[in-house]
């Protein structure tokens, strides 16, 4: 069975570049490590970084969709 990439743009799940995927994995890993430390550990800074990363990917995808 071959998998096809979905050509339709989904704003909730923008396509990520390889670098963005690596950063995303790094941030999620750090968030998990902080989660192990306890529930009272602040993670807002990492959540903001993930949000900014996804926003940038979303903007790039919208820009590329308009070009087509």
C-alpha positions as MATLAB code, in Angstrom:
seq = 'XXXXXXXXXXXXXXXXXXXXXXXXXXXXXXXXXXXXXXXXXXXXXXXXXXXXXXXXXXXXXXXXXXXX';
ca = [
       0.000    0.000    0.000;
       1.382    3.425   -0.907;
       0.608    6.520    1.063;
      -0.299    9.726   -0.700;
       0.237   13.134    0.796;
      -2.965   15.027    1.289;
      -2.902   17.899   -1.186;
      -5.635   19.827    0.651;
      -4.356   22.428    3.085;
      -5.487   21.930    6.686;
      -4.875   25.030    8.884;
      -4.879   22.943   12.072;
      -2.027   20.752   10.807;
       0.243   22.770    8.514;
       3.039   20.926    6.708;
       6.342   21.260    8.543;
       9.822   21.433    7.087;
      12.473   19.045    8.358;
      13.953   21.753   10.574;
      10.566   22.619   12.012;
       9.902   18.950   12.756;
      13.207   18.728   14.618;
      12.451   21.863   16.663;
       8.940   20.610   17.382;
      10.305   17.269   18.624;
      12.917   19.063   20.749;
      10.300   21.314   22.392;
       7.912   18.418   23.033;
      10.763   16.425   24.561;
      11.674   19.299   26.859;
       8.022   19.703   27.824;
       7.854   15.990   28.666;
      10.997   16.261   30.777;
       9.525   19.206   32.673;
       6.285   17.265   33.058;
       8.186   14.484   34.794;
       9.629   17.053   37.208;
       6.148   17.913   38.430;
       2.864   19.528   37.581;
       3.859   22.859   39.107;
       6.757   23.370   36.650;
       6.138   26.256   34.237;
       5.920   25.230   30.564;
       4.383   28.361   29.091;
       7.626   29.432   27.428;
       7.888   26.169   25.490;
       4.197   26.276   24.579;
       4.693   29.765   23.126;
       7.656   28.543   21.072;
       5.603   25.660   19.679;
       2.734   28.037   18.879;
       5.101   30.422   17.061;
       6.590   27.529   15.112;
       3.143   26.315   14.020;
       2.031   29.870   13.181;
       5.056   30.325   10.924;
       4.379   27.021    9.184;
       0.724   27.968    8.778;
       1.612   31.352    7.244;
       4.099   29.745    4.849;
       1.533   27.134    3.782;
      -1.130   29.799    3.161;
       1.336   31.851    1.143;
       2.264   28.812   -0.969;
      -1.415   27.882   -1.433;
      -2.162   31.361   -2.807;
       0.639   31.072   -5.344;
      -0.923   28.003   -6.937;
];
